[in-house]
């Protein structure tokens, strides 16, 4: 439903902020090429298509780890109009 780019925020609360699709794609491709040097054009094309189809966000990971899953769930629920339980 979305691409979330995790970043350590060094603050207690986890937040989600919109981020440009190109920033997300740059991070995905760079990390893929670093950790999977044999990644082919097909994988990069799949990432490009994914980033074009779904919204992109930066997940600012706070130090209160217990709230991270709830922030992710709330973000996904808001995208689909669901109510988190």
TORLO-994093 format. One record per atom (N, C-alpha, C): atom name; x, y, z. Coordinates in nm, 3 decimals. Atoms other than C-alpha are relative to their C-alpha. Example, Ala and Ser with C-alpha at 12.3 -4.5 7.8 and 13.67 -1.06 7.14 Angstrom:
<sites>
SITE:atomo:X:Y:Z
SITE:N:0.089:-0.119:0.000
SITE:CA:1.230:-0.450:0.780
SITE:C:0.090:0.120:0.000
SITE:N:-0.082:-0.119:-0.006
SITE:CA:1.367:-0.106:0.714
SITE:C:-0.077:0.109:0.073
</sites>
This chain:
<sites>
SITE:atomo:X:Y:Z
SITE:N:0.080:-0.120:0.000
SITE:CA:0.000:0.000:0.000
SITE:C:0.084:0.126:0.000
SITE:N:-0.088:-0.117:-0.006
SITE:CA:0.298:0.232:0.048
SITE:C:0.144:-0.048:0.011
SITE:N:-0.142:0.025:-0.025
SITE:CA:0.675:0.248:0.052
SITE:C:0.039:0.090:0.116
SITE:N:-0.046:-0.075:-0.117
SITE:CA:0.819:0.352:0.388
SITE:C:0.151:-0.012:0.008
SITE:N:-0.146:-0.003:-0.010
SITE:CA:1.183:0.456:0.404
SITE:C:0.036:0.032:0.144
SITE:N:-0.033:-0.018:-0.140
SITE:CA:1.305:0.408:0.760
SITE:C:0.128:0.078:0.021
SITE:N:-0.117:-0.079:-0.040
SITE:CA:1.544:0.657:0.918
SITE:C:-0.002:0.015:0.152
SITE:N:-0.011:-0.024:-0.144
SITE:CA:1.668:0.679:1.277
SITE:C:-0.017:0.148:0.026
SITE:N:0.031:-0.141:-0.024
SITE:CA:1.522:1.003:1.412
SITE:C:0.065:0.054:0.127
SITE:N:-0.064:-0.041:-0.126
SITE:CA:1.692:1.010:1.757
SITE:C:-0.089:0.091:0.083
SITE:N:0.100:-0.068:-0.084
SITE:CA:1.373:1.144:1.919
SITE:C:-0.093:-0.109:0.051
SITE:N:0.085:0.106:-0.055
SITE:CA:1.119:0.954:2.131
SITE:C:-0.110:-0.049:-0.094
SITE:N:0.118:0.038:0.079
SITE:CA:0.822:0.958:1.892
SITE:C:0.033:-0.031:-0.146
SITE:N:-0.010:0.036:0.141
SITE:CA:0.799:0.787:1.554
SITE:C:-0.103:0.079:-0.078
SITE:N:0.090:-0.076:0.085
SITE:CA:0.648:0.999:1.278
SITE:C:0.016:-0.045:-0.144
SITE:N:-0.003:0.031:0.143
SITE:CA:0.571:0.962:0.910
SITE:C:-0.016:0.131:-0.076
SITE:N:0.009:-0.120:0.083
SITE:CA:0.633:1.235:0.653
SITE:C:0.006:-0.040:-0.146
SITE:N:-0.008:0.030:0.143
SITE:CA:0.575:1.237:0.278
SITE:C:0.142:0.023:-0.051
SITE:N:-0.132:-0.016:0.061
SITE:CA:0.888:1.201:0.067
SITE:C:-0.016:-0.020:-0.150
SITE:N:0.007:0.010:0.146
SITE:CA:0.948:1.237:-0.304
SITE:C:0.031:-0.140:-0.051
SITE:N:-0.020:0.133:0.059
SITE:CA:0.931:0.928:-0.520
SITE:C:0.143:-0.023:-0.045
SITE:N:-0.138:0.016:0.047
SITE:CA:1.276:0.993:-0.664
SITE:C:0.095:-0.025:0.118
SITE:N:-0.085:0.024:-0.118
SITE:CA:1.430:1.006:-0.314
SITE:C:-0.012:-0.145:0.044
SITE:N:0.023:0.141:-0.036
SITE:CA:1.273:0.669:-0.234
SITE:C:0.070:-0.092:-0.099
SITE:N:-0.060:0.085:0.103
SITE:CA:1.384:0.519:-0.564
SITE:C:0.152:0.002:0.010
SITE:N:-0.147:-0.011:-0.013
SITE:CA:1.739:0.648:-0.518
SITE:C:0.049:-0.086:0.116
SITE:N:-0.038:0.082:-0.116
SITE:CA:1.757:0.484:-0.172
SITE:C:-0.014:-0.149:-0.030
SITE:N:0.023:0.141:0.031
SITE:CA:1.609:0.155:-0.294
SITE:C:0.106:-0.054:-0.096
SITE:N:-0.097:0.047:0.101
SITE:CA:1.836:0.128:-0.597
SITE:C:0.140:-0.003:0.058
SITE:N:-0.135:-0.004:-0.058
SITE:CA:2.148:0.234:-0.408
SITE:C:0.023:-0.116:0.096
SITE:N:-0.019:0.109:-0.097
SITE:CA:2.096:-0.013:-0.125
SITE:C:-0.003:-0.136:-0.069
SITE:N:0.005:0.127:0.073
SITE:CA:2.007:-0.289:-0.370
SITE:C:0.133:-0.028:-0.068
SITE:N:-0.127:0.019:0.070
SITE:CA:2.324:-0.235:-0.570
SITE:C:0.115:-0.025:0.097
SITE:N:-0.105:0.021:-0.100
SITE:CA:2.537:-0.220:-0.254
SITE:C:-0.009:-0.140:0.059
SITE:N:0.016:0.128:-0.068
SITE:CA:2.390:-0.529:-0.088
SITE:C:-0.023:-0.119:-0.093
SITE:N:0.019:0.105:0.099
SITE:CA:2.309:-0.724:-0.404
SITE:C:0.067:0.045:-0.131
SITE:N:-0.072:-0.055:0.114
SITE:CA:2.580:-0.627:-0.652
SITE:C:-0.042:-0.059:-0.135
SITE:N:0.042:0.061:0.125
SITE:CA:2.440:-0.867:-0.913
SITE:C:-0.141:0.037:-0.042
SITE:N:0.139:-0.037:0.032
SITE:CA:2.098:-0.699:-0.918
SITE:C:-0.008:0.044:-0.146
SITE:N:0.015:-0.025:0.143
SITE:CA:1.978:-0.684:-1.273
SITE:C:-0.098:0.114:-0.026
SITE:N:0.090:-0.107:0.043
SITE:CA:1.784:-0.425:-1.466
SITE:C:-0.145:-0.033:0.036
SITE:N:0.137:0.041:-0.031
SITE:CA:1.467:-0.627:-1.401
SITE:C:-0.041:0.042:0.141
SITE:N:0.030:-0.038:-0.137
SITE:CA:1.487:-0.563:-1.024
SITE:C:-0.017:0.151:0.012
SITE:N:0.009:-0.146:-0.003
SITE:CA:1.548:-0.190:-1.074
SITE:C:-0.131:0.045:-0.066
SITE:N:0.126:-0.033:0.067
SITE:CA:1.253:-0.175:-1.315
SITE:C:-0.120:-0.030:0.092
SITE:N:0.108:0.035:-0.092
SITE:CA:1.029:-0.350:-1.059
SITE:C:-0.011:0.104:0.111
SITE:N:0.002:-0.103:-0.103
SITE:CA:1.129:-0.098:-0.791
SITE:C:-0.057:0.131:-0.055
SITE:N:0.050:-0.122:0.064
SITE:CA:1.060:0.189:-1.031
SITE:C:-0.151:-0.006:-0.015
SITE:N:0.145:0.016:0.017
SITE:CA:0.713:0.055:-1.108
SITE:C:-0.073:0.007:0.134
SITE:N:0.062:-0.005:-0.133
SITE:CA:0.635:0.006:-0.738
SITE:C:-0.009:0.144:0.050
SITE:N:-0.004:-0.137:-0.050
SITE:CA:0.739:0.360:-0.647
SITE:C:-0.097:0.090:-0.078
SITE:N:0.095:-0.078:0.080
SITE:CA:0.523:0.497:-0.929
SITE:C:-0.145:-0.031:0.037
SITE:N:0.137:0.043:-0.029
SITE:CA:0.215:0.303:-0.808
SITE:C:-0.051:0.036:0.139
SITE:N:0.044:-0.019:-0.138
SITE:CA:0.208:0.366:-0.434
SITE:C:0.063:0.126:0.060
SITE:N:-0.058:-0.119:-0.065
SITE:CA:0.265:0.667:-0.205
SITE:C:0.130:-0.033:0.071
SITE:N:-0.130:0.018:-0.063
SITE:CA:0.608:0.718:-0.053
SITE:C:0.010:0.089:0.124
SITE:N:-0.014:-0.072:-0.127
SITE:CA:0.687:0.821:0.305
SITE:C:0.133:-0.031:0.064
SITE:N:-0.116:0.024:-0.085
SITE:CA:0.982:0.860:0.534
SITE:C:-0.054:-0.038:0.137
SITE:N:0.037:0.046:-0.134
SITE:CA:0.936:0.665:0.857
SITE:C:0.111:0.042:0.094
SITE:N:-0.098:-0.055:-0.093
SITE:CA:1.119:0.868:1.120
SITE:C:-0.007:-0.080:0.129
SITE:N:0.005:0.097:-0.109
SITE:CA:1.196:0.594:1.372
SITE:C:0.046:0.061:0.131
SITE:N:-0.031:-0.053:-0.132
SITE:CA:1.180:0.715:1.729
SITE:C:0.062:-0.105:0.089
SITE:N:-0.064:0.091:-0.095
SITE:CA:1.349:0.563:2.029
SITE:C:-0.100:-0.081:0.081
SITE:N:0.106:0.078:-0.065
SITE:CA:1.016:0.445:2.173
SITE:C:-0.043:-0.108:-0.099
SITE:N:0.023:0.105:0.099
SITE:CA:1.021:0.121:1.976
SITE:C:-0.140:-0.059:0.004
SITE:N:0.132:0.060:-0.015
SITE:CA:0.687:0.004:2.111
SITE:C:-0.105:0.067:-0.087
SITE:N:0.102:-0.069:0.079
SITE:CA:0.499:0.268:1.913
SITE:C:0.020:-0.014:-0.151
SITE:N:-0.029:0.009:0.144
SITE:CA:0.660:0.194:1.574
SITE:C:-0.105:-0.082:-0.075
SITE:N:0.101:0.076:0.074
SITE:CA:0.417:-0.085:1.469
SITE:C:-0.134:0.073:-0.010
SITE:N:0.128:-0.072:0.002
SITE:CA:0.116:0.128:1.564
SITE:C:0.004:0.117:-0.099
SITE:N:-0.013:-0.111:0.095
SITE:CA:0.244:0.426:1.362
SITE:C:-0.009:-0.054:-0.143
SITE:N:0.007:0.060:0.133
SITE:CA:0.292:0.199:1.060
SITE:C:-0.144:-0.042:-0.031
SITE:N:0.139:0.044:0.019
SITE:CA:-0.056:0.046:1.104
SITE:C:-0.092:0.119:-0.026
SITE:N:0.083:-0.119:0.016
SITE:CA:-0.216:0.390:1.141
SITE:C:0.020:0.062:-0.139
SITE:N:-0.031:-0.056:0.132
SITE:CA:-0.042:0.514:0.826
SITE:C:-0.069:-0.083:-0.108
SITE:N:0.062:0.086:0.100
SITE:CA:-0.160:0.214:0.625
SITE:C:-0.153:0.009:0.007
SITE:N:0.145:-0.014:-0.014
SITE:CA:-0.513:0.243:0.766
SITE:C:-0.051:0.130:-0.062
SITE:N:0.040:-0.129:0.057
SITE:CA:-0.530:0.609:0.668
SITE:C:0.003:-0.003:-0.154
SITE:N:-0.010:0.010:0.145
SITE:CA:-0.424:0.521:0.315
SITE:C:-0.119:-0.076:-0.062
SITE:N:0.110:0.081:0.052
SITE:CA:-0.707:0.271:0.278
SITE:C:-0.135:0.039:0.057
SITE:N:0.124:-0.042:-0.060
SITE:CA:-0.967:0.452:0.485
SITE:C:-0.050:-0.094:0.108
SITE:N:0.038:0.095:-0.105
SITE:CA:-0.970:0.172:0.746
SITE:C:0.013:0.065:0.136
SITE:N:-0.012:-0.046:-0.138
SITE:CA:-1.003:0.220:1.118
SITE:C:0.085:-0.101:0.075
SITE:N:-0.088:0.089:-0.075
SITE:CA:-0.723:0.078:1.332
SITE:C:-0.067:-0.044:0.129
SITE:N:0.061:0.052:-0.124
SITE:CA:-0.830:-0.144:1.621
SITE:C:0.102:-0.032:0.102
</sites>
